[in-house]
Amino acid sequence: MRVLILVFCAGLLTAAPQQDDRAALRAEIESLKRKLSELEQRVAALPEAAPAPAAVPAPAPAAVPPAPAAVPAAAVVQAAAPSTPAAEPKVPFAFGDFTWMNGQSRQKSQPLSNGIATVSLYLDSYYGYSFNHPKDDTIVGSNTVGRNAEFQINTAGVGIEADYKNVIGKVSFQVGNMQSLIQDADASVTRGRNLSTANYKYLSEILGGYHFDKWYGINVEAGIFYSYVGMESYLTAENWNYNRSLVCDFTPFYFSGARVQIFPTEKIKIEPWIMNGFQSYGKWNTSPSAGLSNYYRPHEWLAFAANFYYGTDTKDNPGRKRFHHDNSILVRYWNRPTSAGVSKMALSMNNHYGFQSGGVNPFPGRKAYMAGTSIANRIWFSRDHLAFTVRGEAITNPSRYLAPAPTANGFPLGPDNYSLKIWGVTGTFDILPTDFMDFRTEFISRHSNVPFFAGQGGTTSPDGFLGTPGPFVPDVARHENRLTFAVNFRM
C-alpha cells in the first residue's frame, strides 16, 4: 500500500509544471506518509491484520491530490478481529457408555428431544404369581409387585425435561399399582392438615433449578426427586432384576427437598441434600434431614458410589436419630458388543448399614439397626439382545424400623417381636429387542426367620375383600416363591 502511494505521489511531482506546486505536493506527500504510518500502527496492534484490499488503479494525476477518506475504527476492528468458535459445553460422564450399569437407563439415544426439551414415555406392566396362593391376591413384603395372579400396570408415566439458557425444569407424571405400595404408605402427611398423598402421588419427579457453568457443571434444584439412597432405581426398567433387592426395597424411592449437584471433573459427582425426611412428603419432627451422595466413575467399566443420610423420622420422638449409609461397586469385566455369543458380563454389589439411636427406644437394651447386601451378576448374549441375571441377597433389621409391615396392623405377634432376617435368590431373563423395550421373566425365592410373606389365607379379611366382618387372623408365612412376567417400555 505504501509503495502504491509513493509511486502515485512521484507521478504527481513529475507532472507538476511549477516550483511552488512541487513544494506543496512534497508537503502533502509528507502528510500522507505520516497518516499512513499511524494507520499501519493501529492495524499492527490488532490480533490479526485485516486481509489486504484488492489493488485499485491509480487515479489520473492532478495538481493537488484528493484528501484520503477516513477509515472508521469500528470497521477496521470488525475486519481484523478473528472469529472465535463457541466453547464446547463440558458434559460429565460423557467419556463412556454407562448404559450397562444396574440402576441406569439403557437408552443410548433420545428420539423425543429437540435440544431444548425432552419428552419421556414410560410403561411398566406385570403379571405376578405367588406359589403361596393368597386368597385376597395381595402380595406383601415387596415394594415392587403388589398383586397376585393379575395383570397390572405397575407404573405408567409421561414427563418433560427442559434446559434452556441454564434454567432447568422437569415434571413427570405417574399412575399405577406401585403408588399404592410406596406413595400411599407415607404417613407423614397425617401430621396436621393441608397435606395429603393425593397432592403429590401422581408426580414422580418435579423440580426447578439453575445450571452454573463451573467446572463440569453445578446444578441447584428444588422439588421432589428420585431418591439417591441405594443403587437400584425407582423405575424397574433400569434395574437388572425386575423385583428390587431387599436392601433397596427397605430404603426411600423419593425425597422432597433441595439438592446441589457438583461435578468438579467429568468423572466425579458430589451431591449434598436437605429434605423433609426419609421418603416423606412432610416432616415427622421439627428438624429437616440431610444427605450426601457421591459418585466416581474412573473408567467406563468401573463405578463407585457412597451415600449418607441423617434425620429424625420417628413419630412423636424427635430425640431419636436415624443414620443410613450405602455403598456400591459395579464392574463390567467382559465386553464384546458385536459377539453373537457372550457379549457382556458385569457384577454389581450394593451394601447398606444404618441405625436409630437416642430418644425413646421401644426395645430398651437392644440396638435398632439395618445391615444388608445384594450381589448380582449379569451376562448379555447375542449382541446384547438377551440377558440373564442371578442375584443373592440378605438383610437384617432388628426392631424392624425400616421393614414394610406385612399386615394392616403391622407384624403378627409372636415369641420374637424384635428381630427380622430375610435372605433370597433371584433369576431374571430379559429379551431386549431394542434399547426401549424389555420382555422379562423372573423367579424369586425368599425366606425369613419370622412370618413376613402373605400365606394362602391372605392378609385382608375372611373372604379376602375389604370390610368383610368376622373373626380373622392374617395368614403370614416365612417363605415365598414367586414368578413375575413383565414388559417394560421406555422412550
N, C-alpha and C positions, 0 to 999 in steps of 0.2 A: 504493500500500500504506500509506504514511504517513497519507494522508487518511482511509482507512478506519479506522485505529486511533484517530486523534484524534476522529473522529465517534463511534466506539464509546465512547470514554472520556468524551466530553461527555455522552452519554446516561446514562452511569452517574452522573455528577455531578448531573444533573437529577433522576434518580430517587432519589438518596440522601436520607433524611429527617433525618439528624443531622449537626451541625457536625463532630464527631470523625471520622465516617465520611467526610466530604468531605475533610478533611485527609489521611486515609490514602489515599483514592483519588488525590489530587493527587500524593502521594509515589510511588504505584505507577505513575502515568502518566509521571512524570519518569524512573523507572527503565526503563520500556518504551521511552521515546524514546531513552535512551542506548543500550540494546541494539539498537534498530532502526538507529541511526546507525552502530554498529560493524558490523552485518551489511551495510549498504549499502557501507561502505568495503571490506569483504572482497570483495563481489561486483564492485565497480568495479575492483578490482585484477586481476581475471581477464581473459584475452584477449578474451572476448566474453560479455556478460551472458546468463544463462540466460533463456529466454522466461518472461514473467510468467505466473503460475498463473491459472487461471480464478477469477473472483470467487466467493467463498463467502458466503452470507447471514450477517449478524452474529448471534451468539447472543443469546438473551434477556438483558436487563440483570440483573446480580446485584450483591449488596452488595460482594463482593470479586471482581475478575476473576481467572480462572484463569491460572496461570503459563504463558507461551508454551513450546511444545515446542522442544527444542534441535534445530538442523539440523546433521547430520553434515557435517564439512568435505569428506570424500571425495565425498559425494553432490552438494554444491554444485559441486565441481571437475568431476565427471563430467558434470553437466548443462550446465555452461558451456563446457567445452572444445570447440573446433570439431573436426570430423572432417577429418583431414589425408589427402589422397589419396596412395597409394603412388607413389613416383617411378618414372617410366618408365625401363627399362634403356637404357643407351647402347650402340647396336649399330654397330660400324664398317662402313663401306662400304654402309650401308643407304640412302644418299641416291639411289642409282641402280640400274639394271638392267644388270649386267655379264655376263649370260649369252651375249652375243655374242662375248666375248673368246676368243682362241686359248689353249687350255690350261685353260679353266674349264668347269664343269658347265653344261649347257644347261637344267637343271631350274629352272623358275620356282616350283615348289611341291614339297612332300614329303608325299605322301599317307600314308606309313607312319611317322607321327610322332604322339605323344600329348602333347607338351610336356615330357616328362621324358626319353624315349628315342626315338631314330630308328633304324629298321631300313632297311638299304640292300641292294638286289639288283643284281647286275651280270653281264652276259654279253657276251662279245666272241668272235665266231666268224668264220672267214675261209676263203676258197679262194684260194691263191696260184698263179700260173703264170709261170714264168720262160721267156723265149724262148731261154735257153741250154740248156734241157732237161737238167739234171744227172741222171745215171742213178741216183744214190742219193737223189733227191728232197730234197736238203739245200740250202737257200739260205743263203749266207754273206754277211758284210758288212752284215747288218741285225740289229738287236736288237728288231725288231717282228714280222717274218714269218720263220719258220724252215723251213717245209716247202713243197715244190713239188707242184703238181697233186694236192693232197689237201684234203679238208675237215678243218679243225682247230678245236678250242676253244682260242682263244688265252688267254683268262682268264675264269674263272667265279668269282664271289665273293659272299659274304654278310657283312654287318657290322652291328654295333650301336654306337651312339654315345649316351652319356648325359651330361647336365649337370644335376646336382641339388644344390641348395644350394651352388653354386660348385665342386663336385667334378666333375672331368672324367674320363671314361673312354671308350675306344674300342678295339674289336677287329674286324678284318676278315680273313676267311679267303679264300684263293685256291687254285685249281688251274688247270692249263692249260699249253699249249705254251710260253708266254713265260717260264715259270720255267726251262726248260732253257737259254734264251738269256741270262738275267740272273742269277738266284739261283745256278744250278749253276756259273756261271763264277767265283764268289767263292772264290779260292784262299787267302784269309787264314785260313780255318778249318783249313788244314794246318799251322799253327804250333802245335805242342804237341798236346794231347789235350783231350777233354771239350767239343769244339765241332765241329759239322758243319752243312752247309747244311740237312740234314733237320730240325734243331732249329727253324728259322725260315722255311723256304721257303714253307710254306703260310700264313704270316701276312704279308699285305701291309702292314698297319699295326696296331700295338698300342701303346697309350700310356695313361698315367695322369697326372693333374695337378690343379692348382687354379687357379681364376679369382679374381683380385683386382679389386674394383670401384674402380679408379683410372683417371682419365681416361676413355677409351673401352674400358678393359679391359687387364689384364695376365694372360697365361696362362703358368704354369710347368709344363712337361711333360717326361716322360722315357719312352723306349721305342724303337720302330722306326717311322720316319716316311718318307713320300714325300720325295724329295729337293727341296731348294729351288733347286738349280742348274739353269739352263735354263728356258725359257718353257713348253715343251710338257710335257704330263702323262704320267705312267706309264700312265694309263687312256686308251686310244686314243679312246674316245667323246668325250673332252673336247677333242680336237685338231681343227683344220680339215682336216688331212690324216691318212689312216689310218697310213701309214708315217711314223714320226717323222723329222724332219730329221737330217742328218748331225751337226750340232753338238750336238744333244740326244742322239743315239744314242751319242756318244762320252763322255758325261758321266753321273753317277750317277742312278739311279732310286730309291734308298733310302739311308737313313742309320740307324745305330744310335747313340743318344746322348741328349742332353738339349737343350732349347731354351727360350727365353723370348720370347713374343710380346708386344710392347709396342705399344699403339695410343694414341699421345698425342692424336690427333684422329680424326675419322671418316674422314679421307682418307689417313692415313699408317699404315704398319706397319713397325716395326723389330724384327728377329728375330735375335739372336745365338745361335750354336750351339756345342756342344762334342760331339765324336763320335769313334768308333773310327778311321774312315778313309774314303777315297774309295770309296763303295759297298762296304763290307766289314763283315761281322758281327764280325770280330775286328780286332786291330791288327797291322800289319806290323812295327812297331818299338815302342819304349817310350813315346814321346810321343803324346798324343792330338792330334786335329786340331781346328781351329777354323774357324768360318764366320760370315758375316753376310749377312742378306737384308733388302732394303729395297724397300718398295712405296709408290708415290704415285699416287693417282687424283684429280686435281683436278676432273675432270668425269666425267660418265657416258660420254662419248665419247672420253676420253683417259686413258691409263695408262702409267706408267713403272715399271721395275724395275731394280735393280742388286744383284748377288750376288757374294760373295767367299768363297774357300776357301784354307786354308793347312794343310799337313800333311806327314808323311813316309810315303810309300806305296810305297817300293821295297824289295823283299825283300833282307835282309842288307845294307842300305845306308842306315843311319839318318842319315848326313850329307847325303843327297840330299833336298832340299825341293821340294815341289810347291805352286805357286800357280795359282789359276784364278779367272777373273772372267767374268761375262756380264752384259749389259745388254740391255734390250728396250724397245720402244715400240709401243703399239697405238693406232690411231686409227680411229674409226668416222666416216667423212666423209659418209655418206648414211643417213637413217633415215626410212622411210615404212612402218611395220609393217603398215598396212592395205592397202597397194598390191598389186594383182594382178600388177603388173609387177615392177620392181626395188624391193625393199622395204628392203634394207640393202646397204651397201658398207663394207668395212673393210680396213685394212692392218696387218700385223704385221711387225716386224723384230727379229731376235734375233742379237746379236753375241757372240762368245766370244774370249777371249785367255787363254793360260796358258803356264807354262813349268816346267821342272825344272832345278835347279842345285845345285852342291855335291856332296860325296861322290865316288863313282866314276862317271865319265862313260863309258858304253860306246862313245861316239864322240868321242874326245879331239879338242879343237879345234873341235868343231861344237856348235851350240846345239840343245837339245831344247825345242821349243815347239809350241803349238797355236793356230791362228787360223782363224776361220771366220765365216760369216754365213748367215742364212736369211731370205729376204724372201717373204712370202705376201700375196696379195690375194684376198679372198673377196667374192662377190656372192650375195646372197639374192634369191629370186624368190617370187612367189605367196604373199604374206603369211608369208614365212619358212619355207615348206614345201619349197622347193627351194634348193640352194646349189651353187655351183661355185667351186673354189679353185685358183689357179695359184701354184706355189712355185718359186723358183730358189734354189740353194744352192751353196756352195763351202767347202772346208776344206783346210787344210794341217797336217800333223802330222809334222815331221821327227823322226826316231828312233822314231816310231810307238808312243810310250809309252801312248797312250790308245786306239789303234785296236783293235777286236776282231780276233783272229787268224783268217785265212781257212781255216786247216787246223789239225789237232790238234797239229802241230809248229810252228805259227807261220806266218810269211811264207815263201814259197819263196825259195830263194837265187837271186840274180841279180846283174847288174852294179851295181845300185843297191839296197843294203840299208839305206838311211838315209831317203830322202825318201818322202813319201806325199801326193799331192794328188788330191782327188776333187771332182767337180762334177756337178750334175744338175738336172733339171727334173721336176716332178710336177704332174699334173692330177687333181683329185678332184671327183666329182659325188655329191651327197647328196640323198636323198629323206627328208624329215623329217615324217612324218605327225603326230607328237606330240613333246613335249619328252623323251619317254622312249625313243624308237625312232629308229634311223637305218639306212637301207639305202645302202651305199656302193659305188661303182665307181671304181677308181683305176689310172692308168697312170703308171709311174715309169721314167725313163731316167737311168742313172748311168754315169760314166766315170772311170777312174783312170789315173794315169801309170805305175803298176806293177800287176801282177796282184793282184786283190783279190776278185773275184766268182767264184762257182762256175761252172766250164765244163761241157761236156757229159759229160766223163769222171767228174765228181763228185770229192769230196774224202775219200772214206772207204776204199775198197778196190777191187780189180779188178772185182768184181761189184756193188759198192755196199752190201754188208752188212757189219756189224761182225764182225771176227775172221776174215775170209776171208784165208788165206795167199796169198803170191805177190808177185812184184815189182810195185810200184805207185808211180806218181808222181802226186800230186794235180793235177787239172786246174783251174787258176785263171786266170780271164780278166780282161781290162782293161775290159770293157764288159758292161752288163747292162740289158735291158729287161724289165719285169715288169708283170703285171696282178694286181690284187687285188680280190676281191669280198668284202664284209664286211657283217655285221649286228651292230649294237651296241644293246644294251638296258640301260637303267639306270633304277632307281627307288629 
